[in-house]
Amino acid sequence: MAVPKKRTSKSKRDSRKAVWKRKAAVHAQKAISLGKSILTGRNDGFVYPMAEEAEEGEE
């Protein structure tokens, strides 16, 4: 017969949620930073093949 598991405390639950939200904020900041660097043309670590996409659209 199934037995209910112990309940998670509010502090543990809130701590996990805070970590999850912090990770989301960090990833969002990185995405914005990458987008800005691509738009300004100062990106070094990201390959963005603009010329190839323009050639495919003309055909």
PyMOL Python script that loads the backbone (N, CA, C, O; Angstrom):
from pymol import cmd

cmd.read_pdbstr("""\
ATOM      1  N   MET A   1       0.835  -1.176   0.000  1.00  0.00           N
ATOM      2  CA  MET A   1       0.000   0.000   0.000  1.00  0.00           C
ATOM      3  C   MET A   1       0.887   1.249   0.000  1.00  0.00           C
ATOM      4  O   MET A   1       1.920   1.281   0.668  1.00  0.00           O
ATOM      5  N   ALA A   2       0.482   2.267  -0.745  1.00  0.00           N
ATOM      6  CA  ALA A   2       1.273   3.496  -0.866  1.00  0.00           C
ATOM      7  C   ALA A   2       1.203   4.312   0.418  1.00  0.00           C
ATOM      8  O   ALA A   2       0.151   4.442   1.044  1.00  0.00           O
ATOM      9  N   VAL A   3       2.350   4.852   0.784  1.00  0.00           N
ATOM     10  CA  VAL A   3       2.432   5.687   1.992  1.00  0.00           C
ATOM     11  C   VAL A   3       2.827   7.089   1.560  1.00  0.00           C
ATOM     12  O   VAL A   3       3.746   7.241   0.755  1.00  0.00           O
ATOM     13  N   PRO A   4       2.160   8.121   2.072  1.00  0.00           N
ATOM     14  CA  PRO A   4       2.530   9.493   1.684  1.00  0.00           C
ATOM     15  C   PRO A   4       3.943   9.849   2.153  1.00  0.00           C
ATOM     16  O   PRO A   4       4.372   9.460   3.240  1.00  0.00           O
ATOM     17  N   LYS A   5       4.646  10.591   1.314  1.00  0.00           N
ATOM     18  CA  LYS A   5       6.000  11.005   1.663  1.00  0.00           C
ATOM     19  C   LYS A   5       5.957  12.188   2.608  1.00  0.00           C
ATOM     20  O   LYS A   5       4.923  12.838   2.768  1.00  0.00           O
ATOM     21  N   LYS A   6       7.102  12.461   3.237  1.00  0.00           N
ATOM     22  CA  LYS A   6       7.162  13.596   4.148  1.00  0.00           C
ATOM     23  C   LYS A   6       7.029  14.898   3.368  1.00  0.00           C
ATOM     24  O   LYS A   6       7.463  15.010   2.222  1.00  0.00           O
ATOM     25  N   ARG A   7       6.431  15.852   4.008  1.00  0.00           N
ATOM     26  CA  ARG A   7       6.188  17.131   3.367  1.00  0.00           C
ATOM     27  C   ARG A   7       7.466  17.977   3.346  1.00  0.00           C
ATOM     28  O   ARG A   7       8.218  17.992   4.321  1.00  0.00           O
ATOM     29  N   THR A   8       7.710  18.683   2.229  1.00  0.00           N
ATOM     30  CA  THR A   8       8.868  19.560   2.107  1.00  0.00           C
ATOM     31  C   THR A   8       8.584  20.864   2.839  1.00  0.00           C
ATOM     32  O   THR A   8       7.487  21.413   2.730  1.00  0.00           O
ATOM     33  N   SER A   9       9.560  21.357   3.579  1.00  0.00           N
ATOM     34  CA  SER A   9       9.354  22.597   4.329  1.00  0.00           C
ATOM     35  C   SER A   9       9.254  23.787   3.371  1.00  0.00           C
ATOM     36  O   SER A   9       9.746  23.733   2.244  1.00  0.00           O
ATOM     37  N   LYS A  10       8.621  24.842   3.830  1.00  0.00           N
ATOM     38  CA  LYS A  10       8.451  26.045   3.015  1.00  0.00           C
ATOM     39  C   LYS A  10       9.796  26.675   2.679  1.00  0.00           C
ATOM     40  O   LYS A  10       9.977  27.210   1.586  1.00  0.00           O
ATOM     41  N   SER A  11      10.733  26.613   3.609  1.00  0.00           N
ATOM     42  CA  SER A  11      12.038  27.231   3.350  1.00  0.00           C
ATOM     43  C   SER A  11      12.793  26.491   2.245  1.00  0.00           C
ATOM     44  O   SER A  11      13.422  27.121   1.395  1.00  0.00           O
ATOM     45  N   LYS A  12      12.734  25.162   2.253  1.00  0.00           N
ATOM     46  CA  LYS A  12      13.392  24.396   1.192  1.00  0.00           C
ATOM     47  C   LYS A  12      12.735  24.679  -0.151  1.00  0.00           C
ATOM     48  O   LYS A  12      13.418  24.871  -1.158  1.00  0.00           O
ATOM     49  N   ARG A  13      11.411  24.704  -0.161  1.00  0.00           N
ATOM     50  CA  ARG A  13      10.677  24.971  -1.393  1.00  0.00           C
ATOM     51  C   ARG A  13      11.030  26.361  -1.930  1.00  0.00           C
ATOM     52  O   ARG A  13      11.301  26.517  -3.120  1.00  0.00           O
ATOM     53  N   ASP A  14      11.026  27.361  -1.058  1.00  0.00           N
ATOM     54  CA  ASP A  14      11.308  28.730  -1.482  1.00  0.00           C
ATOM     55  C   ASP A  14      12.758  28.881  -1.931  1.00  0.00           C
ATOM     56  O   ASP A  14      13.055  29.640  -2.853  1.00  0.00           O
ATOM     57  N   SER A  15      13.657  28.153  -1.271  1.00  0.00           N
ATOM     58  CA  SER A  15      15.066  28.204  -1.660  1.00  0.00           C
ATOM     59  C   SER A  15      15.252  27.643  -3.065  1.00  0.00           C
ATOM     60  O   SER A  15      15.966  28.226  -3.881  1.00  0.00           O
ATOM     61  N   ARG A  16      14.612  26.513  -3.346  1.00  0.00           N
ATOM     62  CA  ARG A  16      14.707  25.918  -4.675  1.00  0.00           C
ATOM     63  C   ARG A  16      14.138  26.851  -5.733  1.00  0.00           C
ATOM     64  O   ARG A  16      14.721  27.009  -6.806  1.00  0.00           O
ATOM     65  N   LYS A  17      13.010  27.462  -5.435  1.00  0.00           N
ATOM     66  CA  LYS A  17      12.384  28.377  -6.382  1.00  0.00           C
ATOM     67  C   LYS A  17      13.275  29.591  -6.641  1.00  0.00           C
ATOM     68  O   LYS A  17      13.363  30.066  -7.773  1.00  0.00           O
ATOM     69  N   ALA A  18      13.941  30.096  -5.590  1.00  0.00           N
ATOM     70  CA  ALA A  18      14.832  31.248  -5.740  1.00  0.00           C
ATOM     71  C   ALA A  18      16.028  30.907  -6.626  1.00  0.00           C
ATOM     72  O   ALA A  18      16.443  31.718  -7.454  1.00  0.00           O
ATOM     73  N   VAL A  19      16.580  29.705  -6.449  1.00  0.00           N
ATOM     74  CA  VAL A  19      17.705  29.276  -7.278  1.00  0.00           C
ATOM     75  C   VAL A  19      17.262  29.173  -8.729  1.00  0.00           C
ATOM     76  O   VAL A  19      17.987  29.601  -9.626  1.00  0.00           O
ATOM     77  N   TRP A  20      16.101  28.620  -8.971  1.00  0.00           N
ATOM     78  CA  TRP A  20      15.578  28.464 -10.326  1.00  0.00           C
ATOM     79  C   TRP A  20      15.384  29.818 -10.987  1.00  0.00           C
ATOM     80  O   TRP A  20      15.748  30.009 -12.147  1.00  0.00           O
ATOM     81  N   LYS A  21      14.804  30.764 -10.242  1.00  0.00           N
ATOM     82  CA  LYS A  21      14.573  32.098 -10.798  1.00  0.00           C
ATOM     83  C   LYS A  21      15.884  32.828 -11.041  1.00  0.00           C
ATOM     84  O   LYS A  21      16.009  33.565 -12.019  1.00  0.00           O
ATOM     85  N   ARG A  22      16.871  32.632 -10.154  1.00  0.00           N
ATOM     86  CA  ARG A  22      18.169  33.276 -10.342  1.00  0.00           C
ATOM     87  C   ARG A  22      18.842  32.762 -11.604  1.00  0.00           C
ATOM     88  O   ARG A  22      19.440  33.533 -12.354  1.00  0.00           O
ATOM     89  N   LYS A  23      18.742  31.437 -11.842  1.00  0.00           N
ATOM     90  CA  LYS A  23      19.313  30.864 -13.062  1.00  0.00           C
ATOM     91  C   LYS A  23      18.652  31.462 -14.296  1.00  0.00           C
ATOM     92  O   LYS A  23      19.327  31.774 -15.277  1.00  0.00           O
ATOM     93  N   ALA A  24      17.334  31.621 -14.248  1.00  0.00           N
ATOM     94  CA  ALA A  24      16.612  32.190 -15.383  1.00  0.00           C
ATOM     95  C   ALA A  24      17.072  33.615 -15.643  1.00  0.00           C
ATOM     96  O   ALA A  24      17.235  34.007 -16.799  1.00  0.00           O
ATOM     97  N   ALA A  25      17.281  34.393 -14.599  1.00  0.00           N
ATOM     98  CA  ALA A  25      17.721  35.779 -14.758  1.00  0.00           C
ATOM     99  C   ALA A  25      19.119  35.844 -15.373  1.00  0.00           C
ATOM    100  O   ALA A  25      19.394  36.701 -16.212  1.00  0.00           O
ATOM    101  N   VAL A  26      20.002  34.928 -14.949  1.00  0.00           N
ATOM    102  CA  VAL A  26      21.364  34.905 -15.493  1.00  0.00           C
ATOM    103  C   VAL A  26      21.335  34.555 -16.972  1.00  0.00           C
ATOM    104  O   VAL A  26      22.029  35.188 -17.769  1.00  0.00           O
ATOM    105  N   HIS A  27      20.541  33.557 -17.353  1.00  0.00           N
ATOM    106  CA  HIS A  27      20.448  33.157 -18.761  1.00  0.00           C
ATOM    107  C   HIS A  27      19.836  34.271 -19.605  1.00  0.00           C
ATOM    108  O   HIS A  27      20.267  34.494 -20.736  1.00  0.00           O
ATOM    109  N   ALA A  28      18.846  34.965 -19.075  1.00  0.00           N
ATOM    110  CA  ALA A  28      18.240  36.073 -19.801  1.00  0.00           C
ATOM    111  C   ALA A  28      19.259  37.183 -20.022  1.00  0.00           C
ATOM    112  O   ALA A  28      19.317  37.761 -21.107  1.00  0.00           O
ATOM    113  N   GLN A  29      20.057  37.484 -19.016  1.00  0.00           N
ATOM    114  CA  GLN A  29      21.082  38.521 -19.140  1.00  0.00           C
ATOM    115  C   GLN A  29      22.119  38.132 -20.188  1.00  0.00           C
ATOM    116  O   GLN A  29      22.556  38.975 -20.972  1.00  0.00           O
ATOM    117  N   LYS A  30      22.519  36.848 -20.208  1.00  0.00           N
ATOM    118  CA  LYS A  30      23.488  36.386 -21.202  1.00  0.00           C
ATOM    119  C   LYS A  30      22.912  36.486 -22.611  1.00  0.00           C
ATOM    120  O   LYS A  30      23.618  36.862 -23.546  1.00  0.00           O
ATOM    121  N   ALA A  31      21.634  36.151 -22.765  1.00  0.00           N
ATOM    122  CA  ALA A  31      20.998  36.217 -24.075  1.00  0.00           C
ATOM    123  C   ALA A  31      20.930  37.657 -24.573  1.00  0.00           C
ATOM    124  O   ALA A  31      21.176  37.923 -25.749  1.00  0.00           O
ATOM    125  N   ILE A  32      20.599  38.577 -23.687  1.00  0.00           N
ATOM    126  CA  ILE A  32      20.538  39.987 -24.073  1.00  0.00           C
ATOM    127  C   ILE A  32      21.922  40.489 -24.449  1.00  0.00           C
ATOM    128  O   ILE A  32      22.077  41.223 -25.425  1.00  0.00           O
ATOM    129  N   SER A  33      22.927  40.097 -23.679  1.00  0.00           N
ATOM    130  CA  SER A  33      24.292  40.505 -23.961  1.00  0.00           C
ATOM    131  C   SER A  33      24.759  39.975 -25.314  1.00  0.00           C
ATOM    132  O   SER A  33      25.392  40.699 -26.083  1.00  0.00           O
ATOM    133  N   LEU A  34      24.450  38.724 -25.602  1.00  0.00           N
ATOM    134  CA  LEU A  34      24.829  38.122 -26.879  1.00  0.00           C
ATOM    135  C   LEU A  34      24.126  38.826 -28.027  1.00  0.00           C
ATOM    136  O   LEU A  34      24.742  39.107 -29.055  1.00  0.00           O
ATOM    137  N   GLY A  35      22.847  39.111 -27.860  1.00  0.00           N
ATOM    138  CA  GLY A  35      22.102  39.829 -28.899  1.00  0.00           C
ATOM    139  C   GLY A  35      22.673  41.199 -29.174  1.00  0.00           C
ATOM    140  O   GLY A  35      22.788  41.610 -30.328  1.00  0.00           O
ATOM    141  N   LYS A  36      23.035  41.915 -28.110  1.00  0.00           N
ATOM    142  CA  LYS A  36      23.627  43.246 -28.289  1.00  0.00           C
ATOM    143  C   LYS A  36      24.967  43.158 -29.008  1.00  0.00           C
ATOM    144  O   LYS A  36      25.258  43.979 -29.877  1.00  0.00           O
ATOM    145  N   SER A  37      25.789  42.164 -28.650  1.00  0.00           N
ATOM    146  CA  SER A  37      27.097  42.045 -29.293  1.00  0.00           C
ATOM    147  C   SER A  37      26.949  41.679 -30.766  1.00  0.00           C
ATOM    148  O   SER A  37      27.754  42.113 -31.590  1.00  0.00           O
ATOM    149  N   ILE A  38      25.945  40.896 -31.109  1.00  0.00           N
ATOM    150  CA  ILE A  38      25.715  40.549 -32.515  1.00  0.00           C
ATOM    151  C   ILE A  38      25.272  41.787 -33.286  1.00  0.00           C
ATOM    152  O   ILE A  38      25.734  42.020 -34.403  1.00  0.00           O
ATOM    153  N   LEU A  39      24.381  42.581 -32.701  1.00  0.00           N
ATOM    154  CA  LEU A  39      23.890  43.776 -33.383  1.00  0.00           C
ATOM    155  C   LEU A  39      24.989  44.817 -33.583  1.00  0.00           C
ATOM    156  O   LEU A  39      25.011  45.503 -34.605  1.00  0.00           O
ATOM    157  N   THR A  40      25.895  44.938 -32.623  1.00  0.00           N
ATOM    158  CA  THR A  40      26.969  45.921 -32.757  1.00  0.00           C
ATOM    159  C   THR A  40      28.121  45.395 -33.600  1.00  0.00           C
ATOM    160  O   THR A  40      28.965  46.172 -34.047  1.00  0.00           O
ATOM    161  N   GLY A  41      28.167  44.087 -33.820  1.00  0.00           N
ATOM    162  CA  GLY A  41      29.230  43.503 -34.632  1.00  0.00           C
ATOM    163  C   GLY A  41      30.509  43.243 -33.864  1.00  0.00           C
ATOM    164  O   GLY A  41      31.546  43.003 -34.482  1.00  0.00           O
ATOM    165  N   ARG A  42      30.477  43.282 -32.556  1.00  0.00           N
ATOM    166  CA  ARG A  42      31.677  43.072 -31.748  1.00  0.00           C
ATOM    167  C   ARG A  42      31.710  41.674 -31.152  1.00  0.00           C
ATOM    168  O   ARG A  42      32.366  41.465 -30.131  1.00  0.00           O
ATOM    169  N   ASN A  43      31.032  40.724 -31.750  1.00  0.00           N
ATOM    170  CA  ASN A  43      31.002  39.375 -31.200  1.00  0.00           C
ATOM    171  C   ASN A  43      32.238  38.605 -31.634  1.00  0.00           C
ATOM    172  O   ASN A  43      32.631  38.661 -32.799  1.00  0.00           O
ATOM    173  N   ASP A  44      32.854  37.883 -30.697  1.00  0.00           N
ATOM    174  CA  ASP A  44      34.035  37.084 -31.000  1.00  0.00           C
ATOM    175  C   ASP A  44      33.767  35.592 -30.860  1.00  0.00           C
ATOM    176  O   ASP A  44      34.299  34.798 -31.635  1.00  0.00           O
ATOM    177  N   GLY A  45      32.953  35.198 -29.889  1.00  0.00           N
ATOM    178  CA  GLY A  45      32.774  33.788 -29.597  1.00  0.00           C
ATOM    179  C   GLY A  45      31.522  33.179 -30.200  1.00  0.00           C
ATOM    180  O   GLY A  45      31.159  32.050 -29.871  1.00  0.00           O
ATOM    181  N   PHE A  46      30.858  33.918 -31.082  1.00  0.00           N
ATOM    182  CA  PHE A  46      29.612  33.411 -31.638  1.00  0.00           C
ATOM    183  C   PHE A  46      29.664  33.573 -33.150  1.00  0.00           C
ATOM    184  O   PHE A  46      29.886  34.677 -33.645  1.00  0.00           O
ATOM    185  N   VAL A  47      29.462  32.490 -33.888  1.00  0.00           N
ATOM    186  CA  VAL A  47      29.504  32.543 -35.344  1.00  0.00           C
ATOM    187  C   VAL A  47      28.094  32.784 -35.850  1.00  0.00           C
ATOM    188  O   VAL A  47      27.182  32.004 -35.575  1.00  0.00           O
ATOM    189  N   TYR A  48      27.924  33.856 -36.580  1.00  0.00           N
ATOM    190  CA  TYR A  48      26.608  34.231 -37.090  1.00  0.00           C
ATOM    191  C   TYR A  48      26.723  34.404 -38.594  1.00  0.00           C
ATOM    192  O   TYR A  48      27.141  35.465 -39.057  1.00  0.00           O
ATOM    193  N   PRO A  49      26.361  33.380 -39.375  1.00  0.00           N
ATOM    194  CA  PRO A  49      26.567  33.426 -40.826  1.00  0.00           C
ATOM    195  C   PRO A  49      25.533  34.298 -41.537  1.00  0.00           C
ATOM    196  O   PRO A  49      24.553  33.783 -42.075  1.00  0.00           O
ATOM    197  N   MET A  50      25.744  35.598 -41.542  1.00  0.00           N
ATOM    198  CA  MET A  50      24.805  36.519 -42.199  1.00  0.00           C
ATOM    199  C   MET A  50      24.873  36.438 -43.709  1.00  0.00           C
ATOM    200  O   MET A  50      23.837  36.477 -44.372  1.00  0.00           O
ATOM    201  N   ALA A  51      26.086  36.325 -44.279  1.00  0.00           N
ATOM    202  CA  ALA A  51      26.251  36.329 -45.729  1.00  0.00           C
ATOM    203  C   ALA A  51      25.588  35.107 -46.357  1.00  0.00           C
ATOM    204  O   ALA A  51      24.996  35.218 -47.430  1.00  0.00           O
ATOM    205  N   GLU A  52      25.673  33.960 -45.721  1.00  0.00           N
ATOM    206  CA  GLU A  52      25.087  32.743 -46.283  1.00  0.00           C
ATOM    207  C   GLU A  52      23.562  32.841 -46.305  1.00  0.00           C
ATOM    208  O   GLU A  52      22.928  32.385 -47.257  1.00  0.00           O
ATOM    209  N   GLU A  53      22.982  33.417 -45.291  1.00  0.00           N
ATOM    210  CA  GLU A  53      21.525  33.544 -45.259  1.00  0.00           C
ATOM    211  C   GLU A  53      21.041  34.496 -46.334  1.00  0.00           C
ATOM    212  O   GLU A  53      19.975  34.274 -46.908  1.00  0.00           O
ATOM    213  N   ALA A  54      21.797  35.559 -46.627  1.00  0.00           N
ATOM    214  CA  ALA A  54      21.406  36.520 -47.651  1.00  0.00           C
ATOM    215  C   ALA A  54      21.461  35.863 -49.018  1.00  0.00           C
ATOM    216  O   ALA A  54      20.595  36.120 -49.855  1.00  0.00           O
ATOM    217  N   GLU A  55      22.464  35.013 -49.270  1.00  0.00           N
ATOM    218  CA  GLU A  55      22.582  34.340 -50.555  1.00  0.00           C
ATOM    219  C   GLU A  55      21.444  33.353 -50.767  1.00  0.00           C
ATOM    220  O   GLU A  55      20.946  33.228 -51.885  1.00  0.00           O
ATOM    221  N   GLU A  56      21.027  32.659 -49.737  1.00  0.00           N
ATOM    222  CA  GLU A  56      19.946  31.684 -49.863  1.00  0.00           C
ATOM    223  C   GLU A  56      18.625  32.377 -50.172  1.00  0.00           C
ATOM    224  O   GLU A  56      17.805  31.816 -50.899  1.00  0.00           O
ATOM    225  N   GLY A  57      18.396  33.557 -49.655  1.00  0.00           N
ATOM    226  CA  GLY A  57      17.156  34.277 -49.877  1.00  0.00           C
ATOM    227  C   GLY A  57      17.030  34.794 -51.290  1.00  0.00           C
ATOM    228  O   GLY A  57      15.911  34.969 -51.774  1.00  0.00           O
ATOM    229  N   GLU A  58      18.162  35.052 -51.989  1.00  0.00           N
ATOM    230  CA  GLU A  58      18.126  35.593 -53.344  1.00  0.00           C
ATOM    231  C   GLU A  58      17.763  34.524 -54.363  1.00  0.00           C
ATOM    232  O   GLU A  58      17.204  34.850 -55.411  1.00  0.00           O
ATOM    233  N   GLU A  59      18.057  33.286 -54.098  1.00  0.00           N
ATOM    234  CA  GLU A  59      17.811  32.211 -55.073  1.00  0.00           C
ATOM    235  C   GLU A  59      16.362  31.869 -55.212  1.00  0.00           C
ATOM    236  O   GLU A  59      16.008  30.987 -55.994  1.00  0.00           O
TER     237      GLU A  59
END
""", "prot")
cmd.dss("prot")
cmd.show_as("cartoon", "prot")
cmd.util.cbc("prot")
cmd.orient("prot")
